[in-house]
Amino acid sequence: MQPDVVQEVMRPPRPKARLLAAALLLGVGLALPSAVAPSDATWTDSEAASASLSAATIPAPTHATACRYVPGVLGLGARVEIYWKLPTGYQLSNVVTEASTSGLGSVLAPLTGFSLVTNTTLLADGSYRTNVPANLLGGLLGLGTELEIALSIADPSGWRSQPLRVATNAGLIAGIGGTCRNL
Protein backbone atom coordinates (compact mmCIF):
# COMPACT_ATOMS: atom_id res chain seq x y z
CA MET A 1 0.00 0.00 0.00
CA GLN A 2 1.08 3.33 -0.75
CA PRO A 3 1.18 6.01 1.68
CA ASP A 4 -1.41 8.61 1.27
CA VAL A 5 -0.18 11.52 -0.70
CA VAL A 6 -1.21 14.78 0.66
CA GLN A 7 -1.89 17.23 -2.02
CA GLU A 8 -1.33 20.76 -1.26
CA VAL A 9 -3.97 22.99 -2.69
CA MET A 10 -3.08 26.54 -3.58
CA ARG A 11 -5.50 28.96 -2.17
CA PRO A 12 -6.22 32.22 -3.90
CA PRO A 13 -4.83 35.30 -2.13
CA ARG A 14 -6.95 36.63 0.57
CA PRO A 15 -9.23 39.63 -0.10
CA LYS A 16 -7.42 41.73 2.51
CA ALA A 17 -4.11 41.18 0.75
CA ARG A 18 -5.64 42.26 -2.57
CA LEU A 19 -6.95 45.46 -1.06
CA LEU A 20 -3.61 46.18 0.54
CA ALA A 21 -1.78 45.65 -2.77
CA ALA A 22 -4.24 47.90 -4.67
CA ALA A 23 -3.92 50.64 -2.07
CA LEU A 24 -0.13 50.41 -2.23
CA LEU A 25 -0.12 50.72 -6.04
CA LEU A 26 -2.56 53.62 -5.94
CA GLY A 27 -0.43 55.45 -3.36
CA VAL A 28 2.72 55.00 -5.43
CA GLY A 29 0.89 56.18 -8.57
CA LEU A 30 -0.29 59.35 -6.85
CA ALA A 31 3.14 60.11 -5.41
CA LEU A 32 5.05 59.82 -8.70
CA PRO A 33 4.63 62.53 -11.35
CA SER A 34 2.70 61.56 -14.41
CA ALA A 35 4.61 61.45 -17.69
CA VAL A 36 1.48 62.20 -19.72
CA ALA A 37 -0.14 65.60 -19.32
CA PRO A 38 -3.91 65.69 -19.50
CA SER A 39 -5.43 67.30 -22.60
CA ASP A 40 -8.87 68.33 -23.77
CA ALA A 41 -7.86 67.68 -27.38
CA THR A 42 -8.88 64.07 -27.57
CA TRP A 43 -10.17 64.23 -31.13
CA THR A 44 -8.99 65.26 -34.55
CA ASP A 45 -10.84 66.84 -37.43
CA SER A 46 -9.87 67.54 -41.01
CA GLU A 47 -11.95 70.72 -41.32
CA ALA A 48 -10.16 74.10 -41.30
CA ALA A 49 -11.35 77.50 -40.22
CA SER A 50 -10.08 80.98 -40.97
CA ALA A 51 -10.76 84.47 -39.72
CA SER A 52 -9.51 88.00 -40.19
CA LEU A 53 -8.84 90.75 -37.71
CA SER A 54 -8.48 94.43 -38.38
CA ALA A 55 -7.90 97.48 -36.24
CA ALA A 56 -10.05 100.55 -36.43
CA THR A 57 -8.76 103.18 -38.80
CA ILE A 58 -9.49 106.68 -37.60
CA PRO A 59 -9.32 109.28 -40.38
CA ALA A 60 -6.71 111.96 -39.81
CA PRO A 61 -7.16 115.71 -40.16
CA THR A 62 -5.68 116.98 -43.44
CA HIS A 63 -3.81 120.13 -44.43
CA ALA A 64 -5.98 122.72 -46.19
CA THR A 65 -3.16 125.15 -47.10
CA ALA A 66 0.35 125.91 -45.94
CA CYS A 67 0.77 126.95 -42.31
CA ARG A 68 2.13 130.41 -41.50
CA TYR A 69 4.33 131.92 -38.83
CA VAL A 70 3.05 135.42 -37.98
CA PRO A 71 5.79 137.30 -36.06
CA GLY A 72 3.56 140.05 -34.63
CA VAL A 73 5.16 143.37 -33.66
CA LEU A 74 8.67 142.82 -32.28
CA GLY A 75 7.60 139.31 -31.33
CA LEU A 76 4.51 140.42 -29.41
CA GLY A 77 1.41 138.59 -30.62
CA ALA A 78 3.50 136.10 -32.59
CA ARG A 79 1.59 132.98 -33.56
CA VAL A 80 1.53 129.93 -35.77
CA GLU A 81 -1.52 129.59 -38.04
CA ILE A 82 -2.42 126.03 -39.03
CA TYR A 83 -4.95 125.53 -41.84
CA TRP A 84 -6.61 122.13 -41.82
CA LYS A 85 -9.75 120.08 -42.44
CA LEU A 86 -11.61 117.93 -39.94
CA PRO A 87 -12.63 114.44 -41.15
CA THR A 88 -16.34 113.81 -41.65
CA GLY A 89 -18.16 112.62 -38.55
CA TYR A 90 -15.80 114.21 -36.02
CA GLN A 91 -15.90 117.46 -34.03
CA LEU A 92 -13.29 119.83 -32.63
CA SER A 93 -13.78 118.14 -29.26
CA ASN A 94 -12.28 114.96 -30.79
CA VAL A 95 -9.02 116.72 -31.72
CA VAL A 96 -5.93 116.40 -29.53
CA THR A 97 -3.17 119.02 -29.86
CA GLU A 98 0.39 118.00 -29.01
CA ALA A 99 3.83 119.56 -29.38
CA SER A 100 7.47 118.46 -29.31
CA THR A 101 10.87 119.89 -30.04
CA SER A 102 12.74 118.40 -32.95
CA GLY A 103 15.53 115.94 -32.35
CA LEU A 104 16.15 112.42 -31.18
CA GLY A 105 14.05 111.23 -28.30
CA SER A 106 11.59 114.08 -28.73
CA VAL A 107 8.11 113.02 -27.63
CA LEU A 108 4.81 114.65 -28.46
CA ALA A 109 3.15 115.99 -25.32
CA PRO A 110 -0.16 117.77 -24.78
CA LEU A 111 0.13 121.50 -25.42
CA THR A 112 -0.75 122.86 -21.97
CA GLY A 113 -2.60 126.13 -21.51
CA PHE A 114 -4.09 125.84 -25.00
CA SER A 115 -7.73 125.47 -26.01
CA LEU A 116 -8.20 124.21 -29.54
CA VAL A 117 -11.87 125.21 -29.55
CA THR A 118 -11.15 128.80 -28.45
CA ASN A 119 -8.23 129.23 -30.87
CA THR A 120 -9.84 127.66 -33.95
CA THR A 121 -12.01 129.41 -36.52
CA LEU A 122 -14.22 127.73 -39.13
CA LEU A 123 -13.47 129.35 -42.50
CA ALA A 124 -15.92 129.92 -45.39
CA ASP A 125 -14.53 126.95 -47.38
CA GLY A 126 -15.23 124.50 -44.52
CA SER A 127 -11.60 124.31 -43.39
CA TYR A 128 -10.27 125.47 -40.02
CA ARG A 129 -7.58 127.94 -38.97
CA THR A 130 -5.98 127.25 -35.61
CA ASN A 131 -3.83 129.97 -34.03
CA VAL A 132 -1.17 128.74 -31.63
CA PRO A 133 0.26 131.74 -29.74
CA ALA A 134 4.05 131.75 -29.68
CA ASN A 135 4.04 132.67 -25.97
CA LEU A 136 2.63 129.19 -25.25
CA LEU A 137 5.55 127.76 -27.14
CA GLY A 138 7.99 130.12 -25.39
CA GLY A 139 10.09 127.55 -23.54
CA LEU A 140 10.01 125.26 -26.54
CA LEU A 141 10.59 127.87 -29.26
CA GLY A 142 13.71 129.85 -28.78
CA LEU A 143 16.97 130.69 -30.49
CA GLY A 144 16.32 128.70 -33.63
CA THR A 145 14.72 125.66 -32.02
CA GLU A 146 12.20 123.92 -34.25
CA LEU A 147 8.91 122.83 -32.76
CA GLU A 148 6.48 120.28 -34.14
CA ILE A 149 2.78 120.76 -33.54
CA ALA A 150 0.46 117.83 -34.19
CA LEU A 151 -3.32 117.53 -34.42
CA SER A 152 -4.87 114.07 -34.26
CA ILE A 153 -8.35 112.64 -33.84
CA ALA A 154 -9.05 110.77 -30.58
CA ASP A 155 -11.90 108.39 -31.32
CA PRO A 156 -14.25 107.34 -28.47
CA SER A 157 -13.03 103.76 -29.08
CA GLY A 158 -9.64 104.79 -27.68
CA TRP A 159 -7.89 104.66 -31.07
CA ARG A 160 -6.12 107.72 -32.50
CA SER A 161 -5.57 108.87 -36.04
CA GLN A 162 -2.26 109.60 -37.65
CA PRO A 163 -1.39 113.21 -36.74
CA LEU A 164 -1.42 116.23 -39.03
CA ARG A 165 1.96 117.84 -38.35
CA VAL A 166 3.56 121.24 -38.85
CA ALA A 167 7.05 122.36 -37.92
CA THR A 168 7.73 125.92 -36.82
CA ASN A 169 10.74 127.98 -35.89
CA ALA A 170 10.41 131.35 -34.15
CA GLY A 171 13.64 132.74 -35.57
CA LEU A 172 16.38 134.26 -33.51
CA ILE A 173 15.15 137.59 -32.13
CA ALA A 174 11.60 138.98 -31.89
CA GLY A 175 10.28 136.49 -34.43
CA ILE A 176 12.54 137.71 -37.25
CA GLY A 177 13.18 134.83 -39.59
CA GLY A 178 10.41 132.68 -38.11
CA THR A 179 9.01 129.95 -40.34
CA CYS A 180 6.33 127.30 -40.49
CA ARG A 181 5.99 124.33 -42.84
CA ASN A 182 3.54 121.48 -43.25
CA LEU A 183 5.00 118.03 -42.69
Beta strands, then each sheet from edge to edge (+ up, - down):
strand 1: 62-63
strand 2: 68-70
strand 3: 79-85
strand 4: 95-101
strand 5: 109-110
strand 6: 120-122
strand 7: 128-133
strand 8: 146-153
strand 9: 164-169
strand 10: 179-182
sheet 1: 1+ 3- 2+
sheet 2: 1+ 3- 7+ 6-
sheet 3: 5+ 4- 8+ 9- 10+
end
